[in-house]
Amino acid sequence: MKLSEFEFQAPPGLKEQTLIDAGLIDGFVSLASPVGMLNVAFNIRGVSAVAPSEAEFVAGFEQRFGRRVVAVDRLPNQLEVGVERTLETGRLAKLPVDWRGQTDFQRTVLEAAASIPTGEVRPYGWIAARIGRPTAVRAVGSALGQNPVPVVVACHRVVRTDGNLGEYRFGATMKAELLKAEGLDLRPNPGVLVANRKTGVVCYPSCRVARRIAPKHQHWLGSSRQALAAQYKPCERCQPLFGG
């Protein structure tokens, strides 16, 4: 028998995996999260998209990114542990992300959001100040709304100055569920900042330092101007805005 007469059956998924490895298409898997199943897309650069598991995911991905995405059985070994750890802990750590399509400003905003500790929140203005653009609060909100990898990069931890959760790409309900899963108490606070009368330090209410303030030492404030007028010192951990 001649070699040309042999027929070989390629293993299922080999073609798609070859295209993924070549960087021509993305793959995705469905993974459990605190808010249900999520589709996590990836390529040779890292995680490229995260969204609730739904029928429109493939069409939406291809429309936004201009390339195909196909379902695969599992994440590559180098990503699997990192993605699972990020979903479990809420920390991005060293998980690689494909930032193509994001401007430098958008990426800077998202990296600042990723620095917010699990179970805590910060206002949009905090992000703007942190990236050196204190007047760009509205642009910060827009950049967060374009986050290609929500949950993995925790834009749900950014809220309005008054403590209201604000908008979220996948709806306020999902935003609240994510924060509750991280242990955040979503009941309204008496103010937007809380100071410790004993130490003279003022924090955002969700800050780990603020949670240790005894009720008898709490001084709730309606604005950072009030904190400034009372000569409180900003917490070194959560770094609340002053004068706003």
Protein Blocks (a to p, Z undefined) as FASTA:
>chain_A
ZZklpccdddehklmmmmmmnopaccddddddfebcadddddfkbcfbdcdddfklmmmm
mmmnopacdddfbdcfklmmmmmmmmmnopaklaccdfehiafklmmmmmmmmmpcghia
cdfklmmmmnopaklmmmmmmmmmmombghjlccklpccfkopnbjafkojklmmmmmmm
nopafbdcfbfbdcdfknopacdfklmklmmpcfklpccdfbfklmmmnopacdfklopa
ehZZ
